Amino acid sequence: MERLSGNEIRERFLKFFVDKGHARVESSSLVPHNDPTLLFTNAGMVQFKDIFLGIEKKGYQRAATSQKCVRAGGKHNDLDTVGRTARHHTFFEMLGNFSFGDYFKADAISYAWELLTVVFGLPKDKLWITIYLDDDEAFALWREKAGIPADRILRLGEKDNFWSMGDTGPCGPCSEILVDRGEERSCGAVECGIGKCDCDRWLEIWNLVFMQYNRDAQGVMTPLPKPSIDTGMGLERIASVLQQVDSNYDTDLLQPIIKAVEVISNQAYHRGEMGFPFRVIADHARACTFLINDGVLPGNEGRGYVLRRILRRAVRFGKVLNIQKPFMYQLVPVVLDLMVGAYPELKEKRSYIEKVMKIEEERFHETLHEGMKIVGEIIARLTEEGKEVITGKDAFVLYDTYGFPLDLTEDIGVEAGLAVDKDGFMQEMEKQRERARAARTDVRAGEDALVFSEALKEHPATQFNGYTVGRLNTQVQAIVNLKEKVKVGRAEAGQTIAMLLAETPFYPEGGGQSADTGTITTAMGRVEVTEVIKLPDGKIIHKGEAREGFIETGEAVTAEIDQELRLASARNHTATHLLHEA
């Protein structure tokens, strides 16, 4: 077995299939094209979905790719297991070969066996196969084409060895190729074996999907006129085998990033539990670099929210390593050195990726410093008391006083074996809003209305688009300094202001539902929106504090609501109606 670098493995895989008549197709973006059902590209077949469905045609019938993938958020979410296991990642590369009605099982099996045993030199006696329980054709082909003994071909059920694109559509049995990494990696259980445990001895390295049926809404499967092939092999996994290391994190695809974290933190990496923060940071540095490269920006909803969670999770584990300053952006050049050969577009965006990461880190460091101390005290107290839940009140104090996001409290709680009372959190949030409403006297309300009507009289009503989007680009129409009660052209960090936008996604208070909160950002500044009201003439006023830089009238801005709080508020509003009806 030849020891190959990650880059050599990728190139040998692609060259092998090009020599077999496959088109070498570049990786598609991590943001799926015209597919609202997916948060991120999470498998090699995603860019070929319309070809498999017969909607689109290309100038080739067989293809090979190394596809960048992210599994974080949505149905496929490996975020919480990253760094805890030897083989889970948020970002990874999927090597794959595909046939669109061209070759089928016989060639797919022959190609896979030749690549693994001849090109990569894996020992034949260490390879095991799983097939769908009644796929006799695959059983016969593995015996004939690869010479695999019958006792190393295992039949498993639908959960393990039958693949489908969805509830309906193309589907079929699959064959998984596993490598026996030796008894020393066994879990030690009496029944340790494929399909019985998930220990590190039996490592799945390649999945061959045989798309041969179409399933209708009634669950009836009919043979496809042109059966197809879709395969996937994780680059990091096969690298761990060929480089003869215990973990994906010990391969040359991730070790240079871990070594860079050692330098930044001035701490040594350990391969056990103590190395967990290093592995999280190394994985997340790759995910953040590629997501930003593909156009995702940190935000409060959708893809941007997932990116923000990944980056902030890495920063928090940096704190565990006593890294007190922004550092993730310093890992971008290391990631680029490793990946730019396969993804040259990274080079052009290096400074942009670094800038986005650094700005997000700087914002989060302010939040994190005080909040981490308090959450640590809460966890210590609950542990001493033998309790298992962080109360909604504690979670709300962290959020309201220290700006600590609820999802971050949940993440830290999980690591300490504690749940968070989310319902209690929302109740505390509503109490706070009620207190704020009660504190506004009629006199003050009258003063505000007078100030706004006079200062903003020449401006039209605000266009509200919040029913369809939670984030949009718009323009500042006017700014009012709430302390001085005058209209101003510019607001600086630290000032309490009210803003009028051309259009907004922010829902104003009314109809029994609380107003949205969120942020309004420009290239040079950020305002945290804490209150939204609607004037009788249709203008929507965004009140809040300028937290960073400055913001000016006429500037282009991005207005973004806190999506999680809106959904929670809507659920609470609906529940209140149901209670009243009952």
N, C-alpha and C positions, 0 to 999 in steps of 0.2 A: 504494500500500500504506500503510494507516494504522498509525502507531506506537501500539500499545496496551500498557497495563500488564498485568502478570500477572493481577491481579484482574479487569481489564476483559475479558481474553481468556476467563477462566473463565466470567464472567457472560454474555458474548455467546454462547458455545458453548451453555450451558444454556438460555438464552432462545430461541435458534434452534430447538432441538429441542422445547422446550415448545410453541412456536408451531406445530410440526409434529405436535402431538398426543401427545408423549411425557410421561410422568410424571417429574417431577424427584425423584430418589431421593437421599437423603443418603448420604454415604460411610459404608461399614461400618467396623468397628474393624480395626486392624492385626492383631489377634489373631482369626484366622478362627473363625467360629461353627460348632461341631459338625463340624470338618474336621481330624482328626488327621493327615492326609497333608501338611498345609501348616504350615510354621513361621510364616510371616507372609502377610498378604494381599499379593499381588504383581501383581495385575491387576484391572481393573474388573469382569471377569466372575465373580470369585470369589463375591461375595454372591448371584449369580444362578444358581450351579451347579445347585442342586436344581430350579430352574425349567426350565433347559435339559434336565435329565435326566427331566423329567416327574413328579418326586416332589412338587413344591410348586406351588401356584397363587397368583397375586396378582390384585389388582383392576385390573391394567393389562397390556397386551400389548406396549407399547413404553416404554422408559425411557431416561433420560439421567443421567449421574453425573459428578462429579469425585471420583475415588477416591484416597485416600491409600494409598501402596504402599511397601513396604520390600523390597529385594532384598539380603539379606546373610545368609549361612548357607544350607545346603541346596543344592538343585539350582540355584536362581537366586541367584547370589552375585556382586555387583559390588564387594564391599568393597575388594579389592586394586587395582582400576582407578580408584577414585574419586580425582579430583583430577589424575590423569595424562592423562585425555582431556577433551575439551570437553563430553562429554554423559553420562557415567556418574555415577550417584548411588546411595547406599543408600536415601535417602528421595526420593520424587518423587510427583507427582500425575498420574493417568491420566484424561484426558477420554474419555468413551465414550458411544455410543448403541447401544441394544439392541432387537432385535425378537424376540419369543417366538412364532413361528409367524404373525406378522402380515405385514409387508412383507419383501421379499427383495432380490436383487441390484440390480434396476433402481432402486428407491427409495434404497437405501443409496448407490449410486454418484451418483445425482442430488443427494442431500442433501450428500454430502461435497464435491462439485464446487461447489455453490452456496455453501456455508459458506466454503470456501477462497478462491474467486475473487470472490464478491460481498460477503459480510460482512467477510472479512479482507482482500480486495483483492490477493491474491497474483497475480503475472503468470502468465497461462495458459501462456505459452511457456517458463516455467521449471519446470513440473511434469511429472514423468515417472511412469509406472505400471509396476509389475511384476505379472504374473499367473501362475497355475499353468500349466505348459507345455501342458496339453490343455484348458484352460478357455476354449473358443471362445465360450461365452455371455458371459463377462466381457469378452473382447476386443471383441465386437460392441457391448456396452452402453457401454464406454468411448468407442468411436468414435461411437456414436449420441447418448448423453446428454451427453457432455462435449466431443465434437468433437476428441478427442486424435488427432493424426496416428499412423498405424500404426507409424512408426519410433520413436515415443516410448512404445510399449507393449512391454515386454520379457517374454518367457516364461522362467521359471526353474523349477527342479526342486522336489522335495518338501521338501528341507532348508530352502529359503527361502520357499516359497509354498504350503505345505500345513500346516494346523493340526489338532491333535487334543487332546482333553481328557486322554487317557491312552492306554495300549496298546489299550484297547477303549472303545466309546462314541461320542458325537457327534464328528464331524470334518468337514473340508471344505477346499476351496481358499481362498486369500486373495489380496487385492490390496493391495499396498503403494504408498503415494503418497510420492514423493520430490521434493525441490526441488533444482534445480541452483543452487548458491551461487556459481558462477563459477570460471573457470580459475585465478584467483589463489589459490584454496583447494585446487587439485589437488595430488595427490601427485607429479605429474610423470612418472609411469610411462608407457611407450609405450601400454600397454593400460589406462590409467586409465578406469574405467567402472563402471556399476552391475552388481553380480554378479561383478565382477573384482577390485575392491579395496574397502577400507573407509575411504577418505580423507574429509576433511571437505567435499569438493566436493558429494558426493551425500548429502544428509541425509534419512533416512526420517522422515517426520512423522506418518503415519497408516497404520494397518493395518486393513483391512476383512476380517473373517473370515466366510465364507459356510458356515454349518453346514448341510450338506445330506445327509450320510450317517451311518449308524451302522455302526461296524466291530465285528465279533464276534471271538471268541477265535482263530478260524482266519485272521483278517485279511480276511475277506470283507466288502465294503461294500455296504449296501443303502440306497436313498434313504429319508430321513426323511419321514414323512407331513406334517410341518409344519416346513419349513426355517426357520432362524433366523439372526439377524445379531448379531455381537459385534465392536465396533470399539474401538480404543485409540489415543489420541494423547497423547504426553507434553506436559504443560503447559510444562515448562521448555524443551523443544525448539522448540515453535511460538513461544514467547516470544522465543527467540534470533533466529528468522527475522523476526518482526514488529518487533522492536526493532533489527534490523539490526546485531547484534553477533556476534562470532566464536564465543562460548562460552556455554553455559548459565550459567556463573558470572559472566558480564558482564551478565546480566539483572537487572531490579529485584527478582526473587525471591530473589536471593542476594547481590547487591552490598552491601546495607545490613549484612549479617552480616560480610562481609569488611571493610568499613569499621570496624565495631566491633572486629574483631580488630586492625586497624591501630592503633587508639587504645590497646587493652589492651597490645599488644606494643611500641608506640612504634616500629614499623617500617612501611615502605611496601610495598604490594602490587605485585608484578610479574606480568605475564600469562604469562610463560614458566615454565621449570622452577623458578625461585626462588620463584614464587608457589604452588607445590605445597602447602606446609603450610597456607596460608590457605584454599585450596579444600577440603582435607580437613576442616579445623575447621568451615568454614561448612556443608558437607554434613552432617557428623556432629552438629552442633548441632541441626539440624532433625530428624534421625532420633531422637536421644535425647529431645528434647522430646516428640515425638509418641508414641514407644514408652512412655515413662513415663506420659503422659496416658492411654494406652489400657490401663494396668494392668500393664505389664511392669516388673519390678524387677531390678537387677543381681544376678546369681547365678552359679552354677558349672555350670549345665546348661541345655539348651534355649534358649528365648527370652531368659532372663535372662543366659545366658552370651554370647549374641550382643550384647545391649545393653552388657554389661560390656566386651567387646572393642572395640565402636565408641567408647564413651566413653573408654576408656583409650588407644585409638589417637589420638584427638583431643588428649588431655592430653600424650601423648608428642610430638606435633608442635608443641604449645605450647612445650615445652622447646626445640625447634629454633629457635623464635622468641624464645628467652630469657625466656619467661613462667615465673616461678618459683613462683607461687602458684596456688591453684585459681581458674579463670577461666570454665570452661564454663557454670556456673550464671549468670554475668553476661550470657550471650548469650540466655538464655531470654526476657527482655523484648523483645529485638530480634526474635526469631522470632515472638513473640506479636503484636507490632505489625504484622508482615507478614501473618499468617495468621488472626488472630482474627475478621476479617470473614467468612471462609468457615467457620471452625471456632470458634464462640463458646464452646464448652465449655472451651477452653483457658484462658479468663480465670479461671474458678473454681478451676483447679488450679495457677495460677502459683506460689504459694509452696511447694506440695507438690513440684512438679517441680524447683524451685530447690534445695530441701532435699535431695532424693534425689541430685541431681547433685553437690552440694557434699560430702555425706558420702562418696560414692564417690570423688570426686577427692582428698579429704583422705587417705583410706586408701591410695590408689594413690601419692600423692606420696612417702610414706614409703618405699615399695618402690622407686620409680623413681630416687630421687636417687643412691644408691650404685650400684645395678645398672647404670645407664646408663654410669657411668664405667668399670666393669669390662668391660661388653660392648664398649664403644668400644676398650678396650685389646686385647681378644681379636680383634676384627675387624682392627685395625691390624696385629697380629702375623701373623695368617693371610694378610692381603693381602701383607705383606712377604715371607712365605715362599712365596707363590704357591699357597696351598691354597684349596680351595673348600668345605670342610665344617667347621662348628663341632662339635667332638667332643662325645660324650655326657658326658664328664667335665666339660668346661667348662660345658655347659648345666646340668649338675647342681649344680655349685658356685654358679652364678647363682641357681638355684632354692633350694638348701638354705641357703646362707649369706646371700643377699640377698633371698630371697622373690620372685625374678623369675620370673613364669609362663613355662612352656615355650612357649606360643603366642606370647608377646611376643618371646622370643628368636628364634622362627621368622620373625616379621614383620620384625624388624630385619635378620635374616640375608638374607631375600629382597631387601630394599632394597639390601643391600651385595653382592648376587650370591652369597650363601653358603647352602648347605643346612645342616640340623641333623641329626645322627645320633640319631634318636629311639630306636632300639633300644639304642644305647649309653647313652642317658640312663636307660632303664628298668633296664638292668643295674646302673648306678651306684646307682639307687634301691633295688634289691634288696640290693646289697652293704651299703648303709647300714642297712637293716632287719635284715640278718643281724648286723651289728656291734652294733646296739642290743639284739637278742635275746641275743647272747653276753655282753653287759655286765651283764645282769641276773643277779645271783647268786641262788642258792637262798635265802640268808638274806634278801635284800631282797624276793624274791618272797613269802617267808613272812610278812615284816613287813607288806607291802601287803595280803595276803589277810586277815591278822588285823585290820588297821585297818579295811578295808572291811566285813568281816563284823560287826564290833562297831558301827561307826558307822551302818551301813545295815540293821541286822537287822530293823527294823520295816517295811521297804519290800518290796513284791512284786517278782517278776521283771519284767524289761523286755520290752515287746512289740516285736519286731523286724519292721519293714515294708520293709526295704531291698531285697527282691526285686522289689517293684513300683514303688517311688518312690526318688528320690535326694534329695528335699527335702520336709520336712513341718513342720507347726506342732505343737508339743507343749508340755509343761510341765516345769520343773525340779523334781525330787523331792527332791534333796539335793545339797549341795556339800561336798567335803572339801578342806581346805588341805593339800597334800602336804608342804609344808615342816614345818608344825606337827603334821601327822598327826591333825588334829581336824576334826570336822564343824562347818561355819560356815553362817551364814544369808546371808552376802554375800561376794563376792569382788571385789577391785579390780584395775585394770589393773596388770600386772607380776607378779601372783601365779600360781604354778603350782598347778593344781587338778585335781580329779577330779569329774565330774558324773554324776548319775544322772537320766535322763529317763523320763517316763511311757512313751514309745515312741520308736523311733529308726530312721533309715535307715542308720546306720553299721554296717558289717559288722565283727564282732570278729575278731581274729587267730585262725586255726584252720584245720584241714583242708588245710594246705599253702599257703593263700592269705593274703596280707598283709591287715592291717586297713585300713579306709578312713581317709582323713584328710579334713579339711574345716573348716567353721565352725559355731558355734552363736551366733546373734545375738539381741539384744533391742532394744527401742527405745533403750536407753541404753548398750549394751555389746556386746562381741564377744569370743568365745573361739576361739582357733585349736586345733583338735583334732589332735593328733599321734600318739596311740596309743589303741586301743580294745581292751579285754579283756572276756572273759565269765567271771563267777564260777561256781562249781559250782552255786549255787542259781538261776542264770538271770538274775542282774542283769548288765546291760551297762554297763561303766564307761568314760567318755570322759575321757581325760587330755589336758591341754593347758595353754596359758597364756592368761590374760585379757589381751587386747591393747589394748582400749579401754574406757573408762567403767567400769561395774560390772554385776554380774549377781547376782540374788537368788533364794533358794529360793521356789518358788511362782510365779515369773514365767512368762509366756508367751514361748516362744522359737521361732525357726526353725532347725531343724537341717538342714544341707546338706552333702552329701559332695562331694569333688572328683571329678566324674564322669569326667574324662579319665584321671585316675590309676587309678580303679577299672577302667575298660575296659582300660587298658594292663596292669594287674596280672592281670586275668582272662585276657587273651591270653597273658601270660607263664606263668601257671599251667597253661593248657591245653597250651601248647607243651612245658612240662616233662613233663607226663603223656605226651604223644606220644613224646618222646624216650625216656622210660623204657620205654614199650611197644615201641619200635623196638629 
